[in-house]
């Protein structure tokens, strides 16, 4: 893989666009198709693509395995934490209306936070599965 200059240059061009599109899907998800799951898959695929082109060690320097292990429960904690905050403010679990003074604004913020939790969990799970399988042969 060291002599594949075209793949490396193309990857360096495509990876930022993959990240930007994943963020677009994430932040556009409450207004149209997309959201945390789709953005998480794209973000995880971006890391996997980087590892395929530049090697596992290079990918693990950028996204260390310890960080990947923390991403899965952190995303679940974000998701569940939004629901608990709703309970603490007197609403139902994942009823975002009582969180802020404006219920409509609270719904947008609540959905965005839940989708961020999903993104973190999905991308962390994808990368963790990839690291586990690719590391078995070493």
C-alpha positions as CSV (number, residue, x, y, z in Angstrom):
1,X,0.0,0.0,0.0
2,X,3.0,2.3,0.4
3,X,3.2,2.9,-3.4
4,X,-0.4,3.7,-4.0
5,X,0.0,7.4,-4.3
6,X,-3.3,7.9,-6.3
7,X,-5.3,6.2,-3.6
8,X,-3.7,8.2,-0.9
9,X,-4.2,11.6,-2.7
10,X,-7.8,10.7,-3.5
11,X,-8.5,9.7,0.1
12,X,-7.1,13.0,1.3
13,X,-9.4,14.8,-1.0
14,X,-12.5,12.7,-0.2
15,X,-12.3,12.3,3.6
16,X,-13.1,16.0,4.4
17,X,-16.1,15.9,2.1
18,X,-17.3,12.7,3.7
19,X,-17.1,14.4,7.1
20,X,-18.9,17.5,5.9
21,X,-21.6,15.4,4.3
22,X,-22.0,13.4,7.5
23,X,-22.4,16.6,9.5
24,X,-24.9,17.9,7.0
25,X,-27.0,14.7,7.3
26,X,-26.7,15.0,11.1
27,X,-27.9,18.5,11.4
28,X,-30.4,18.3,8.6
29,X,-31.9,15.1,10.1
30,X,-34.7,16.8,12.1
31,X,-35.9,18.7,9.0
32,X,-35.7,15.9,6.4
33,X,-34.3,12.4,5.7
34,X,-31.2,11.6,7.7
35,X,-30.1,11.9,11.3
36,X,-27.8,10.4,13.8
37,X,-27.8,6.8,12.4
38,X,-27.0,7.7,8.9
39,X,-24.4,10.3,9.9
40,X,-22.9,7.8,12.4
41,X,-22.5,5.2,9.6
42,X,-20.8,7.8,7.4
43,X,-18.5,8.9,10.1
44,X,-17.6,5.4,10.9
45,X,-17.1,4.5,7.3
46,X,-14.8,7.5,7.0
47,X,-12.5,6.1,9.7
48,X,-12.6,2.7,8.1
49,X,-11.8,4.1,4.7
50,X,-8.8,6.0,6.2
51,X,-7.6,2.7,7.8
52,X,-7.9,0.8,4.6
53,X,-5.9,3.4,2.7
54,X,-3.3,4.5,5.3
55,X,-3.2,1.4,7.5
56,X,-4.6,0.4,10.9
57,X,-1.9,2.1,12.9
58,X,-2.4,5.4,11.3
59,X,-6.2,5.2,11.9
60,X,-5.6,4.2,15.5
61,X,-3.4,7.2,16.0
62,X,-6.2,9.5,14.9
63,X,-9.1,7.6,16.5
64,X,-7.5,5.5,19.4
65,X,-9.2,2.3,20.4
66,X,-9.7,3.7,23.9
67,X,-11.7,6.6,22.5
68,X,-13.8,4.2,20.4
69,X,-14.5,2.1,23.5
70,X,-15.7,5.2,25.3
71,X,-17.9,6.4,22.4
72,X,-20.4,3.6,22.5
73,X,-21.5,4.2,26.2
74,X,-21.1,7.9,25.8
75,X,-23.6,8.1,23.0
76,X,-26.1,6.0,25.0
77,X,-25.5,8.3,28.0
78,X,-26.2,11.4,25.9
79,X,-29.4,9.8,24.6
80,X,-30.6,8.7,28.1
81,X,-29.4,11.9,29.7
82,X,-31.7,14.0,27.6
83,X,-34.6,11.8,28.7
84,X,-33.6,12.1,32.4
85,X,-33.3,15.9,32.1
86,X,-36.9,15.9,30.7
87,X,-38.0,13.9,33.7
88,X,-36.2,16.3,36.1
89,X,-38.1,19.3,34.6
90,X,-41.4,17.6,35.1
91,X,-42.1,16.1,31.7
92,X,-42.2,12.6,30.4
93,X,-39.1,10.7,29.4
94,X,-37.9,12.2,26.1
95,X,-40.6,14.9,26.2
96,X,-38.4,17.8,25.4
97,X,-41.0,20.5,25.9
98,X,-40.3,21.4,29.5
99,X,-36.6,21.8,29.0
100,X,-36.7,25.3,27.7
101,X,-39.1,28.2,27.9
102,X,-40.2,27.7,24.3
103,X,-41.6,24.2,23.6
104,X,-40.9,24.3,19.9
105,X,-37.3,25.4,20.5
106,X,-37.0,22.7,23.2
107,X,-38.1,20.0,20.7
108,X,-35.4,21.0,18.2
109,X,-32.7,21.0,20.9
110,X,-33.9,17.8,22.4
111,X,-34.0,16.0,19.0
112,X,-30.6,17.3,18.1
113,X,-29.0,16.1,21.3
114,X,-30.6,12.6,21.0
115,X,-29.4,12.4,17.4
116,X,-25.9,13.4,18.5
117,X,-26.0,10.5,21.0
118,X,-27.0,8.1,18.2
119,X,-24.2,9.4,15.9
120,X,-21.6,8.8,18.6
121,X,-22.9,5.3,19.4
122,X,-23.2,4.2,15.8
123,X,-19.9,5.5,14.6
124,X,-18.2,4.1,17.7
125,X,-19.8,0.7,17.2
126,X,-18.8,0.5,13.5
127,X,-15.2,1.5,14.2
128,X,-15.0,-0.9,17.2
129,X,-16.2,-3.8,15.1
130,X,-13.7,-2.9,12.4
131,X,-10.8,-2.6,14.8
132,X,-11.8,-5.9,16.4
133,X,-12.0,-7.8,13.1
134,X,-8.9,-6.3,11.5
135,X,-6.9,-6.8,14.6
136,X,-7.6,-10.5,14.8
137,X,-5.1,-11.4,12.1
138,X,-2.2,-9.7,13.8
